[in-house]
Amino acid sequence: MSLPGRILQAIDAAAEHLIDVSRRIHDQPELRFEEHFAVKTLTEALSGFGLHAQTPIGGLETAFRAEFGGGGGPKVAILAEYDALPNGHACGHNLIAGAALAAVVGLAAVRDHLPGQVVLMGTPGEEGGGGKVIMLEKGAFADIHAAMMFHPFDRTLLVNPALANQWITFTFHGKNSHAAAAPWDGYSALSGVIQTFNLIDNARLHFRDGTRIHGIITDGGKAVNIIPQTAQAMFSVRAFTVDSLAQVSERVIKCAEAAALATGTRVDVDVRRGYKDMRDNLTMARRFGEHLRTLGVTFQERDPSAGFGSTDMGDVSYAMPAIHPYLAICDIGEAMCHQDAFVEWANHPRGYQAMLSAAKAMALTTYELLTQPEFLAAAKAEWAQSHG
């Protein structure tokens, strides 16, 4: 049997166990940087396949790394995510973790024939924590030549935009007063928050297509009969590129400053770093697609009608050739990431089939990156051109 055939055979042989690992992570969701059960489950599974995982990585307790293969050659990373949202695994990260584990299990079956190394990188805190960003800064990716992962979706796409984003918190300070007896003596911090929302809505007319700004009020006051002395709102600001994000964020901050001026309040601004936009490597993505086609999975290279979010995989794509393809776990319109319905699809037979298909395509793409120097060179050349 050929080496690629042995890779696929190993994944099929372990499929039931791999699905069980993913299901257990699904059934015990953990928020960002609290994924202790998921890490224990994944690293114990790796141990069962004769693979040792090192943890913590990059100063993160719930990050891990396992690697194997031949020394001296390139290193290709397959990334696992496993954090959940407050409503459970509504982004299907249990499937991402399962696919990464499955791909590595397949490649481990031919480890003695690999001229380079396979690295399974456990990356926590994607949902707002930026685990990959932290790991990049700590040098966890310094020796990696290319990286990949897959994401569940409502359609199968080789590439789809992921927006650059950051979070901005505005804390308004006013003056409290009795809301009925002496409202004229107060300055409402809540009014500053509300006017910020209004001004941002007015500014949307001038933003480029693809810009996304969405916020919540995190503190609206303490009692209805007291003019709020403090109030707070948090916004997620997104744009197609890092440069556009800086321009949009500047405009959003000016909206808050204008709101403070108009309401006689003062505003503190806290900008929390987010993620860079995703730059998918088409050389790698199209090879991934070739393997999907061989597996009988239909796909589109792109779909302009598809929605898009943000991911810290974007930061990885700025550091090396990387891909972030999507595989359907439901039909279009049945559910979308972050919805309650998506939680159910992430624990559905269709979801697990997509997980295994993604694992096989990632494993074969990784194998070829390690064994075909011209393929890796082409991926690197594309990356260098896009970052020139």
C-alpha positions as CSV (number, residue, x, y, z in Angstrom):
1,M,0.0,0.0,0.0
2,S,1.2,3.5,-0.8
3,L,2.1,5.8,2.0
4,P,-0.9,8.1,1.3
5,G,-3.0,5.0,1.4
6,R,-1.6,4.1,4.8
7,I,-2.4,7.6,6.1
8,L,-6.0,7.3,5.1
9,Q,-6.3,3.7,6.4
10,A,-5.0,4.8,9.8
11,I,-7.6,7.5,10.1
12,D,-10.4,5.1,9.1
13,A,-9.2,2.5,11.6
14,A,-9.2,5.0,14.4
15,A,-12.4,6.9,13.3
16,E,-14.7,5.6,16.1
17,H,-12.2,6.6,18.8
18,L,-11.5,10.0,17.2
19,I,-15.2,10.8,17.0
20,D,-15.5,9.8,20.7
21,V,-12.7,12.2,21.6
22,S,-14.4,15.1,19.8
23,R,-17.8,14.2,21.3
24,R,-16.4,14.3,24.8
25,I,-15.0,17.7,24.2
26,H,-18.3,18.8,22.8
27,D,-20.1,17.5,25.9
28,Q,-17.9,19.4,28.3
29,P,-17.5,22.9,26.8
30,E,-14.9,25.2,28.3
31,L,-14.3,28.9,27.8
32,R,-11.1,30.4,26.5
33,F,-8.0,29.5,28.4
34,E,-10.0,27.2,30.7
35,E,-9.8,24.2,28.4
36,H,-8.3,21.8,30.9
37,F,-10.6,18.9,30.2
38,A,-10.1,19.3,26.4
39,V,-6.3,19.4,26.7
40,K,-6.3,16.3,29.0
41,T,-8.6,14.4,26.6
42,L,-6.5,15.3,23.6
43,T,-3.1,14.6,25.1
44,E,-4.2,11.3,26.6
45,A,-5.5,10.3,23.1
46,L,-2.1,11.2,21.6
47,S,-0.4,9.1,24.3
48,G,-2.6,6.2,23.3
49,F,-1.2,6.5,19.7
50,G,2.4,6.6,21.0
51,L,2.8,10.4,20.7
52,H,4.0,12.6,23.5
53,A,2.6,16.1,24.0
54,Q,4.5,19.0,25.7
55,T,2.5,21.4,27.8
56,P,2.3,24.3,28.6
57,I,3.5,26.1,25.5
58,G,4.1,29.8,25.2
59,G,3.3,30.4,28.8
60,L,-0.3,29.1,28.2
61,E,-1.4,26.3,30.5
62,T,-3.9,25.0,28.0
63,A,-1.6,25.1,24.9
64,F,0.3,21.9,23.9
65,R,2.6,20.6,21.2
66,A,3.4,17.2,19.9
67,E,5.8,16.4,17.0
68,F,7.3,13.5,15.2
69,G,9.1,12.6,12.0
70,G,12.5,13.0,10.5
71,G,14.9,15.6,11.7
72,G,16.6,18.3,9.6
73,G,13.6,18.8,7.3
74,P,10.8,21.2,7.2
75,K,8.1,21.4,9.9
76,V,4.4,21.6,9.1
77,A,1.9,22.4,11.9
78,I,-1.7,21.2,12.1
79,L,-3.6,23.4,14.5
80,A,-6.3,22.3,17.0
81,E,-8.7,24.7,18.7
82,Y,-11.0,23.5,21.5
83,D,-12.4,26.5,23.4
84,A,-16.2,27.0,23.5
85,L,-18.6,29.9,23.7
86,P,-21.0,30.7,26.5
87,N,-23.7,28.7,24.6
88,G,-21.4,25.7,24.1
89,H,-19.5,24.5,21.1
90,A,-21.4,26.9,18.8
91,C,-18.3,27.3,16.6
92,G,-17.6,23.6,16.3
93,H,-14.1,23.7,17.9
94,N,-14.6,20.2,19.1
95,L,-14.5,19.2,15.4
96,I,-11.4,21.3,14.7
97,A,-9.7,19.5,17.6
98,G,-10.8,16.1,16.4
99,A,-9.7,16.8,12.8
100,A,-6.3,17.9,13.9
101,L,-5.9,14.8,16.1
102,A,-7.1,12.6,13.3
103,A,-4.7,14.1,10.7
104,V,-1.8,13.5,13.1
105,V,-2.9,9.9,13.8
106,G,-2.9,9.3,10.0
107,L,0.6,10.8,9.5
108,A,2.0,9.0,12.5
109,A,1.4,5.8,10.7
110,V,4.1,6.7,8.2
111,R,6.3,8.7,10.6
112,D,9.4,6.6,9.8
113,H,9.1,7.7,6.1
114,L,8.8,11.5,6.7
115,P,11.8,13.7,5.7
116,G,10.4,16.4,7.9
117,Q,8.4,16.8,11.1
118,V,4.6,17.0,11.7
119,V,3.7,19.3,14.6
120,L,0.3,19.2,16.3
121,M,-0.2,22.6,17.9
122,G,-2.9,22.9,20.5
123,T,-4.0,26.5,20.4
124,P,-6.4,27.7,23.2
125,G,-8.5,30.8,23.5
126,E,-9.4,31.6,19.9
127,E,-12.8,33.0,21.0
128,G,-11.5,36.5,21.9
129,G,-8.3,35.4,23.7
130,G,-5.8,35.3,20.8
131,G,-4.0,32.2,21.9
132,K,-2.2,31.9,18.6
133,V,-1.1,35.5,18.8
134,I,0.4,34.9,22.2
135,M,2.1,31.7,21.0
136,L,3.5,33.5,18.0
137,E,5.0,36.2,20.2
138,K,6.5,33.6,22.6
139,G,8.2,31.9,19.7
140,A,6.1,28.7,19.6
141,F,5.8,29.0,15.8
142,A,9.4,30.1,15.2
143,D,10.5,26.8,13.6
144,I,7.3,26.1,11.6
145,H,7.4,26.4,7.8
146,A,3.6,26.1,7.1
147,A,0.4,25.7,9.1
148,M,-3.2,24.6,8.5
149,M,-6.5,24.0,10.2
150,F,-10.1,23.6,9.1
151,H,-13.3,25.2,10.4
152,P,-16.9,23.9,10.3
153,F,-19.4,26.0,8.4
154,D,-22.6,25.8,6.4
155,R,-20.8,25.3,3.1
156,T,-17.5,23.9,1.9
157,L,-15.0,26.6,0.8
158,L,-11.2,26.5,0.2
159,V,-10.9,30.2,1.2
160,N,-13.1,32.8,2.8
161,P,-12.1,36.2,4.2
162,A,-11.5,36.6,7.9
163,L,-11.6,40.2,9.0
164,A,-8.9,42.0,11.0
165,N,-10.5,43.0,14.3
166,Q,-10.0,44.5,17.7
167,W,-12.0,45.3,20.8
168,I,-12.6,48.8,22.1
169,T,-14.1,49.5,25.5
170,F,-15.5,53.0,26.4
171,T,-16.0,53.9,30.0
172,F,-17.9,57.1,30.5
173,H,-17.7,59.2,33.7
174,G,-20.4,61.7,34.6
175,K,-22.0,63.0,37.7
176,N,-24.7,61.2,39.6
177,S,-27.9,62.9,40.9
178,H,-31.4,62.1,41.9
179,A,-33.1,61.4,38.6
180,A,-36.5,62.9,39.6
181,A,-35.6,65.6,42.3
182,A,-32.5,67.1,40.7
183,P,-31.7,65.7,37.2
184,W,-30.3,69.1,36.2
185,D,-27.4,68.5,38.7
186,G,-26.2,65.3,36.9
187,Y,-24.4,64.4,33.8
188,S,-25.5,61.0,32.5
189,A,-22.6,58.6,31.6
190,L,-25.3,56.4,30.1
191,S,-26.2,59.2,27.7
192,G,-22.6,59.2,26.6
193,V,-22.8,55.5,25.8
194,I,-26.1,55.9,23.9
195,Q,-24.9,58.7,21.8
196,T,-21.8,56.7,21.0
197,F,-24.0,54.0,19.5
198,N,-26.0,56.6,17.6
199,L,-22.9,58.3,16.2
200,I,-21.4,55.0,15.1
201,D,-24.6,54.1,13.4
202,N,-24.5,57.4,11.6
203,A,-20.9,56.8,10.5
204,R,-21.7,53.4,8.9
205,L,-22.6,55.3,5.7
206,H,-19.0,56.1,5.2
207,F,-17.4,52.8,5.9
208,R,-16.2,50.4,3.2
209,D,-18.1,47.2,2.4
210,G,-17.2,44.4,4.8
211,T,-16.7,46.7,7.8
212,R,-18.4,45.4,10.9
213,I,-19.0,47.2,14.2
214,H,-21.1,45.7,16.9
215,G,-21.3,46.5,20.6
216,I,-23.0,45.9,23.9
217,I,-23.6,48.0,26.9
218,T,-21.7,46.3,29.8
219,D,-22.7,48.9,32.5
220,G,-25.8,51.0,32.1
221,G,-26.1,52.3,35.6
222,K,-27.1,51.0,39.0
223,A,-30.6,52.2,39.6
224,V,-33.3,53.9,37.5
225,N,-33.7,56.8,39.9
226,I,-30.0,57.8,39.8
227,I,-28.4,59.6,37.0
228,P,-25.6,57.1,36.0
229,Q,-22.2,58.3,37.1
230,T,-20.4,55.6,35.2
231,A,-21.4,53.6,32.1
232,Q,-19.5,51.4,29.8
233,A,-19.8,49.8,26.3
234,M,-17.7,47.4,24.4
235,F,-17.4,47.2,20.7
236,S,-15.8,44.7,18.3
237,V,-14.5,46.6,15.2
238,R,-13.7,44.6,12.1
239,A,-12.4,45.5,8.6
240,F,-10.9,43.6,5.6
241,T,-7.3,44.6,6.3
242,V,-5.2,45.7,9.2
243,D,-4.7,49.2,7.6
244,S,-8.5,49.6,7.1
245,L,-9.1,48.5,10.7
246,A,-6.9,51.3,12.0
247,Q,-8.9,53.9,10.1
248,V,-12.2,52.5,11.2
249,S,-11.2,52.3,14.8
250,E,-10.0,55.9,14.8
251,R,-13.4,57.0,13.6
252,V,-15.2,54.9,16.2
253,I,-13.0,56.5,19.0
254,K,-13.9,59.9,17.7
255,C,-17.6,59.0,17.9
256,A,-17.1,58.3,21.6
257,E,-15.1,61.4,22.2
258,A,-17.8,63.5,20.5
259,A,-20.5,61.8,22.6
260,A,-18.6,62.7,25.8
261,L,-18.3,66.3,24.7
262,A,-22.0,66.5,23.8
263,T,-23.1,65.0,27.2
264,G,-20.7,66.8,29.5
265,T,-19.0,63.5,30.4
266,R,-15.5,62.1,30.2
267,V,-14.6,58.9,28.4
268,D,-11.7,56.5,28.9
269,V,-10.7,54.4,25.9
270,D,-9.2,50.9,26.2
271,V,-8.2,49.3,22.9
272,R,-7.6,45.6,23.1
273,R,-5.5,44.0,20.3
274,G,-7.4,41.6,18.2
275,Y,-6.5,39.6,15.1
276,K,-5.1,40.2,11.7
277,D,-7.0,39.4,8.5
278,M,-6.6,35.9,7.1
279,R,-4.3,35.6,4.0
280,D,-5.0,32.1,2.7
281,N,-2.2,30.5,0.7
282,L,-3.8,29.5,-2.5
283,T,-1.0,27.1,-3.4
284,M,-1.8,25.1,-0.3
285,A,-5.6,25.6,-0.4
286,R,-5.9,24.3,-3.9
287,R,-3.9,21.2,-3.1
288,F,-6.2,20.7,-0.1
289,G,-9.1,21.0,-2.5
290,E,-7.6,18.3,-4.8
291,H,-7.6,15.9,-1.9
292,L,-11.2,16.8,-1.0
293,R,-12.2,16.1,-4.6
294,T,-10.5,12.7,-4.4
295,L,-12.4,12.0,-1.2
296,G,-15.7,12.8,-3.0
297,V,-16.3,16.1,-1.2
298,T,-17.7,18.9,-3.4
299,F,-16.5,22.4,-2.7
300,Q,-16.2,26.0,-4.0
301,E,-13.0,27.9,-4.0
302,R,-14.9,31.0,-2.8
303,D,-18.4,32.1,-2.3
304,P,-19.0,35.9,-2.2
305,S,-22.4,35.3,-0.5
306,A,-20.8,33.7,2.5
307,G,-20.5,35.6,5.7
308,F,-17.2,36.0,7.5
309,G,-15.8,36.6,11.0
310,S,-12.3,36.9,12.5
311,T,-9.7,34.4,13.7
312,D,-6.3,34.5,15.2
313,M,-5.3,32.1,12.4
314,G,-5.0,35.4,10.5
315,D,-1.9,36.3,12.6
316,V,-0.4,32.9,11.7
317,S,-1.0,33.6,8.0
318,Y,1.1,36.8,8.4
319,A,4.0,34.7,9.7
320,M,4.0,31.8,7.3
321,P,2.0,30.1,4.5
322,A,-1.3,29.0,6.1
323,I,-4.8,27.8,5.2
324,H,-8.1,27.9,7.0
325,P,-10.6,26.1,4.8
326,Y,-14.2,25.4,5.7
327,L,-16.3,22.2,5.5
328,A,-20.0,22.1,5.7
329,I,-21.6,20.4,8.7
330,C,-25.1,21.5,7.7
331,D,-26.9,23.0,4.8
332,I,-27.0,26.7,4.0
333,G,-29.7,28.3,6.2
334,E,-29.9,25.5,8.7
335,A,-27.4,27.0,11.2
336,M,-24.6,29.5,11.4
337,C,-21.5,29.7,13.7
338,H,-22.3,31.0,17.2
339,Q,-26.0,30.0,17.0
340,D,-27.5,27.5,19.4
341,A,-28.4,25.3,16.4
342,F,-24.7,25.1,15.4
343,V,-24.0,23.4,18.7
344,E,-26.2,20.5,17.7
345,W,-24.7,20.2,14.3
346,A,-21.2,20.1,15.9
347,N,-22.3,16.8,17.5
348,H,-24.1,15.4,14.4
349,P,-22.9,12.5,12.2
350,R,-22.6,14.9,9.4
351,G,-20.3,17.0,11.5
352,Y,-18.1,14.1,12.3
353,Q,-17.9,13.0,8.7
354,A,-16.8,16.5,7.7
355,M,-14.2,16.3,10.5
356,L,-12.7,13.1,9.1
357,S,-12.8,14.4,5.6
358,A,-10.9,17.5,6.7
359,A,-8.4,15.4,8.6
360,K,-7.7,13.3,5.6
361,A,-7.2,16.3,3.3
362,M,-5.0,18.0,5.8
363,A,-2.9,14.9,6.4
364,L,-2.3,14.4,2.7
365,T,-1.5,18.1,2.1
366,T,0.9,18.0,5.0
367,Y,2.5,14.8,3.7
368,E,3.1,16.4,0.3
369,L,4.5,19.6,1.9
370,L,7.1,17.4,3.6
371,T,7.9,15.1,0.7
372,Q,7.6,17.5,-2.3
373,P,10.2,20.3,-1.8
374,E,8.8,22.1,-4.9
375,F,5.3,22.3,-3.4
376,L,6.6,23.8,-0.1
377,A,8.8,26.2,-2.1
378,A,5.8,27.3,-4.2
379,A,3.7,28.0,-1.1
380,K,6.6,30.0,0.4
381,A,7.1,32.0,-2.8
382,E,3.4,32.9,-2.8
383,W,3.6,33.9,0.8
384,A,6.7,36.1,0.2
385,Q,5.0,37.8,-2.7
386,S,1.8,38.6,-0.8
387,H,3.9,40.0,2.1
388,G,6.4,41.9,-0.1
